[in-house]
Amino acid sequence: MPAPILHHYPNSPFAEKIRLVFGLKNLAWHSCDVSPIMPKPELQALTGGYRRVPVLQMGADIYCDTLLICEVLESLKPTPSLYPQGQTGLARTLAQWADGTLFGTAMAYNFSPAGGAEFARLNPGLDLKAFAADRAAMRGGAARMYPGDAAAAYKSYLRRIATMLESSQFVLGEQLSVADLAIYHALWFTRRLPAIAGVLATHAAILPWMDRVAALGHGARHSTELTRAESLVIARQATPAVLSSSDVFQDEHGIALGTEVTITAESFGLEVTSGTLVAATRTRFTLARTHELTGVVHVHFPRIGFVLKKAEH
Ligand SMILES: N[C@@H](CCC(=O)N[C@@H](CS)C(=O)NCC(=O)O)C(=O)O
């Protein structure tokens, strides 16, 4: 089994979610740094186009989106589980709300004028104009929430989260779940901006819970950073894992296995990945594709949040 490689950057909240999964499961992993803005030629050589962060690489298997990465790491090491027994639907649904609604609201709050100025102060090396232009292009013209609306909604959501924590250690009870990690990563970015982090202290339960989640740590991160070029060599020297024969093909699109297809995120970062559809299970798609820098790789996406189409020739 090849060691997991996480393609990420330090400031990425979604990457923090996965770093904490490594901590929860005490997994060994390699880190490979990605630029926070385009261009990202090495990452896109691996994914075929998808540019969001993080991406998990296991040899010549490339897993996009934290929804899927969590499932992959859960199969790699089932305990401690991200999905407590009897609460799997609730944990996944709450995590989806957090990754979508809560995260969008938190980021609009974080990049309101005071938070944006603090971010600029703490990241003097970052070209802020290029960063803002990159994210505006990723939103594809969709507006970000207005600061006042974001502040009001964020405060309501923090009240709700605090209520969930009134009588238990974690949001769904005494066992941590994927919902804690999804809620946590949105708040984590706010906490890194001291000028606006005070909002997290308005409810007594939130910061101690954040400390409990942070205490998971990041697992056994290899002490040496993998270079982007090395990650490509690893892909080239590996062969994609054999697809499980027990996975039932589920066709919802009228697209047979073996068809040339494209996969695109539903929103935010619409770069297209194309390849041959080699698996379509209940929950994920797998494309086989070839790039001169990687050889044949399998790129995996969750169904939820992604659009599958036949390639146009
Ligand atoms: N649904 C995706 C969202 C990932 C996401 O939006 N990541 C942010 C960073 S936290 C991103 O990719 N930003 C643009 C970039 O880094 O290029 C997931 O769960 O992985």
The ligand as an ORCA input file, in Angstrom:
! r2SCAN-3c Opt
* xyz 0 1
  N     -15.409     20.579     -1.623
  C     -13.979     20.726     -1.638
  C     -13.608     22.164     -1.286
  C     -12.128     22.413     -1.325
  C     -11.801     23.888     -1.351
  O     -12.637     24.748     -1.635
  N     -10.546     24.168     -1.056
  C     -10.052     25.524     -1.129
  C      -8.883     25.685     -0.154
  S      -9.374     25.429      1.504
  C      -9.483     25.771     -2.496
  O      -9.284     24.850     -3.249
  N      -9.225     27.030     -2.807
  C      -8.660     27.365     -4.068
  C      -7.296     26.833     -4.291
  O      -6.580     26.537     -3.329
  O      -6.904     26.735     -5.441
  C     -13.371     19.717     -0.660
  O     -14.083     19.244      0.230
  O     -12.210     19.346     -0.843
*
